[in-house]
Amino acid sequence: MKAILALADGRIFEGKSFGAPGEATGEVVFNTAMSGYQEVLTDPSYKGQMVTMTYPQIGNTGINPEDIESRGLFLSGFIVKEYLDCHSNWRATMSLASYLMENGVVGIQGIDTRALTRHLRDKGAQNGIISTTDLDHASLTAKARAVPSMSGLDLASGVSCTSPYHWTEGAWNLVNGYPQVDPAALKYKVIAYDFGIKYNILRCLIDAGCDVTVVPASFSADEALALNPDGIFLSNGPGDPEPLVTVQAEIRKFIGKKPIFGICLGHQLLGLALGGKTVKLPFGNHGSNLPVMDMSTRKVEITSQNHGFAVDLDSLGESACLGHENLNDQTVEGICHSSLPIFSVQHHPEASPGPHDSHYLFGRFVEMMEKYKGQ
């Protein structure tokens, strides 16, 4: 079935459908990861976006139930150069195309993803539409231009859980798969705010010794403090952090009371809660091969990233300092409070997909909670 991708600036790409039929709109971004497309598909941070994979062949490992990173697919569309329907993976239970169709996600293949990526790098991420029904170029371009900008959109509320739950699953191993961990064996009680949280973040917290209760984005600070946690975790998520003014106000209530660790959107929300500002990046950073420097050790780690906004360090004044720096574009990759047990990172230390260079950050959070308990 023929499919067309139209960008808001009028650029047209013609290809073939390999997912659900119909139309989908969203901000078109590109991901430079060479593997892990299943984890990319199930990352809630892609809500409202259509993802272009720069690696040319996608689908060869199929889909398996163990590598899912959330309760579903939240992205609007999937864009690849060449889809491989014949998958080979001892854990696979279905093809990628079947997975997209089952979840109602539109996919397009057979287009020049290198040309699309270069266009987005030159012109910036922009809205687009994929359609298998309307094949008129002018009509599609008009629809793409009518899609709301990502700036100003609160998308986190739409992907957050609706009620608190207890997480007990540890990291995967070859013998037991995902083990269930006895909460009695875990030392630190952590409240994890779900703005679009990935499962592997929760597993990493468990492996670091944290007894984790996941709560919705709307959960008040008073409710959280009533549970007497040792630390507060702020998760990743989609969209613009600035519209989440209620969440920012609740985060401020934790400052000075509990250690705080934020990742991605949680990092941006923490920056805003500390009085800073965020900016929209031209095309964002999406991939699992991005270099970052830990400013406290001067060590460089290769990281997994997925974000379109960044914290403006100068806007924070003296309340926080630079904790990590992106070595590609020199954007803020992490902040640390100048005097309180608070830090955050823009990248994803849990990886999945990606390298494990940044796993130490979960240990840093635990050390912070241990020190704070002794005060």
N, C-alpha and C positions, 0 to 999 in steps of 0.2 A: 504494500500500500504506500502510495506517495505521501510524503510529509514535507512541510516547509517550515523553516525557522526564519522569522522576520524580526529584525531589531528596530528599535524606535527611531534610529537615524536613517532607516530605509535600506540597510544592507540585508540582502536576501541569501539564504542558503537552502538549496533543494536536496532532499535525501529521501530515505525510506523509513517508514514506521517500524519499530520493533517492540513497542510497549502497548499501552492501552490506546484505543482510537479516540479521537476528539480533539479538543483544544486545551492548551494550558498557557498561563501567563506568569511572568515573574522576572526578577532581576537575573540576567545571564552572567554567570561567573565561571572561572576556570579553576580546576584543581590539578596540581602537578604531581600528585602521587602516582607511583608506578604500579601499586597494588592496593588492595583493600577497598575495592569499589563497593562491596557490600556494607562495610562500616560507614563509608561516605553516604550511601543511600539512607541509612538509618540514623544519621546524626540529625537531631531536631534543630540544630543551628542553621540548617539549610531551608527552614520554613520560608516560603515566599520567594525561593530562588530556583533557577534552572541551572544545573551543574554540567559543565563541559569537562570531560576527562581529556587531558593532553596526551596521556599514553594511548597509542593508536588502537590496540586490540583489547577489547573489553568483553568479558563474559566467559572466558575460558575455564574458570573455576566454579561456575555455577553459583548456587545459593545454598547455604547450610544454616540450620537453626541455631548454631552455637556462636556465630559471629555477628549476630544482630545486636545493635547498640542502643535500642530503645523499643518502645512498644509498637512502632510502626514506621511508615515512610512519611516524611513531612515535606520533602522537596516537591516542586511543581513539575519539573521535567528533567530528563536525562539525555545528554548529548554526547555521542561518541563517533569516532572515525569509522571503526569496523567492529561490528558485533559478531561474536563467535557463538553460534547456537549449540555447537558440539562441545559440551564442557567435560572436564576430566578432573575429578576431585573425590577422594574416598569418603568425604563427609557430605558431599552435595546431595540435596534431595529434590532440586528442581533447577530449571534454567533461569537465567536473568530475565529473559523476555516474559516467561510465565510469572515471575515474581512481580514485575512491573504491571502486567495485566491484572493480576490478582488484587493489586493494591491501587489500581486506577491511575497509575502514573504514565504520562505520555513520554515516549522515547523516540529519538530520531538518530539514525545512523547513515553513513555514507556521505557525510559532508566533510569539507576540509577544515578539520579542527585546528590545524596550525594557523590557517588564515584567520579563523574566528578568534583564536587566542591573541594573535598579533593585533587584530582590530580592537579587541577589548583593552589590551595593554596601551595602545595608542590613544584610543578615544575614551577609555574608562568603562567600567561595568555599566550596563544600561538595561532597561527593560526590553523584553522580547515576548514573542508568542510562538508556540509550536502548534501546528494544525494539520490534521489529516482530512478535514472536512471543507474548510474554506481555503482554496488554493489561489485566490486573487491577491497579488502582491500589494496593491494599494490598500485593499481592505485590511489585510493583516498588519501593515505598517501603522494604519490609523488605530487599530486595536491596541498595538504595542505602546503607542504614544499615550493612550488613555489609561494605562496601568499606573496606579499610585506609586510615587517614589518610595524607596526603602527608608529614606530619612523621614523621621516623624512617626514611623509605624511601631506600635507595640505588638510584637508577634510572640513574645515570651508567654504572655497570659494564655495563649491558645495552645501551647504545647506542654504546659506545666501539669503535674498531677492534680487531682481534685481533692484528695484527702491524704493525710499523713500515712506512711507505712514504714515498716521496719525492714532493713536490708541485711541479709545474712550470708550472701554468696561471695566466696573468695575468687581469686584469679584461677584461670584454667590451667590444668596440667594434663599430661598425656595419659596418666593412669586413671584419674578420677573425674576428669572433666572439670566442671565447676563445683568445688566442694562447699557444703553447708557448714558454716562456722558457728560454734556455740557462743552466743553473746557473753556468757559468763567468763569466757577466756579473753575478752577484749577489755582493755584498760580505760580507754578514753571515750567519753560519750559526746558524739558530734551530731549537731542538727545541720542537715544538708538541704539548702534551699534549691528547689527544682525550677529552673527557668528554661529547661530543655536538657536535663542532665543525661549524660551518657553512662551506660551501665559499667563501663570499665573504670570510670572514676570511682564509683561506689566499691568496686572490687579492690581497687588500690587502697582506698581508705580502710577497708576491712583488713587487708594484708599488713597495713601499717599499725594495726591494733586498735582501730576505731569501731565502736558500737554505733552504727549509723541509723538515724531516723530521718527519712526524707519527708519534707513538708512542701506544700504548694507555695507558689510565689506570693499568694495573698496572706500567708501565715504571719501573724503579727509578732513583733519582737517580744511583747509581753508574754504571749503564749509560749514562745521559744524559751525565754528566760525562766519561765515557770517550770520547765523540764530540767533545769539546772545542768545544762551541757558544759563540757570542758572547752568546746570550741564551736565556732560557726563556720560553715562552708557555703560559699556562693558559687553556683554552677555556671556552666556555659549556657548559651541559648541564642535565639535568632533576633534579628531586627535591631532597631535603634534603641540604645539604653536611655536616652534623654526623656522619652515620654513616661518612663516608669518612675514617676515622681513619688508615688506612695511607697514603693519599694525602697527608694533612696532614703526616704524619711525613716523607715523602719531600720535600715542598716545603721543609720546614725545612732540609734538607741543602743547598739551593741558596742560602739566605739568606747574604749576605756573600761568595758565590763567583761568582755570575753575575747580570746584570740580569734582572729578572722583570717581565712584563707579563701581567695577568690580565683577563679579560672575563667578566661575569655569574657563573656558578658558579665560574669560576676566581678571580674577585674575592672571592667568599665564602670559598673554600678558603684563599686567601692570608690573609684576615682571621683565620681560625681558626688557621692556621699561625703567625701572629704573636701568638697568645695571646688573641685576641678571641672574641666569641660572635656567633651569628646569631639572628634572630627571624623567626617566621612572620608575614607581613603579612595583614591582614584579607581582601583580595581581590587583592593583587598589582598589578603594573603591566605591562600587555600592550598594545602599540600602537606607532605610529610618529609620534606627535605630542606627545611629553612634554618639557616644558622642564627644562633642567639648567643650572646655573651652574658654570663652571670657576673654582674659588676662587683660582687663581693669577693669572688675568687679569680676573676678574669679568665675563667675557663669557658670554652666554646662548646655548645651542644647543638646537635641537629634535632630539630623539633617538628612536631605536627601542629599545623595551624589552620584555623578556619574563622576568619573575621573580616568585616568590611568597615569597622570603625576602630578608632584608636584614642587613647587618653592623651591629652595635651599636658605634658609635664610642667610647662611654665605656669599653667593655670592653677597648679596645686600649691604654689608658693613654698613655704617652709614646712607644710604639713606632711609631706612625703618626699622621698628621694627615688632616683632611678635604681631599680633592682636588677632589671634585665634590659638589654638593648637588641633590637633586630639588626643584624649586620648587613642585610640587603638594602633596607631603606631608612635605617637609623630611627625607626619609630619606637615608641615606648613599648617594651615587651614585658615589663613588670615594675611594680612599685613596692616600696617598703615605708611604713610609717616611721617618722623620725624618732619616736620615743615609745610607742605602744606595740604590743605583739600583733601586728597586722601586716600582711603582705599579699600580693596577688601577681599573677602572670597572665599574659595575653595568649600564650600558646597552650597546648594540651599535653601536660606531662604524663597523662595516662596513655597517650598514643592511641593505638587501636583505630586506624592503622598508624604505623610510624615507629621510629626508634625509641628506645627506652632510656635515652640519655638523661631525661628530666625526672625520672622516678624519684630521685632524692628529695624532691620538693614535698612529697607526702611525709617523709621522715622529718623534714624541717618543720612542718606543721605540728607533728607529734612532739618534737623537742620544745617547741613554743608552748604547747599546752602543758607539758610536764613542768617547765620552768614557772609558768603562771600559777599552776596548782600549789607550788611551793611558797608563793608569796602571801 
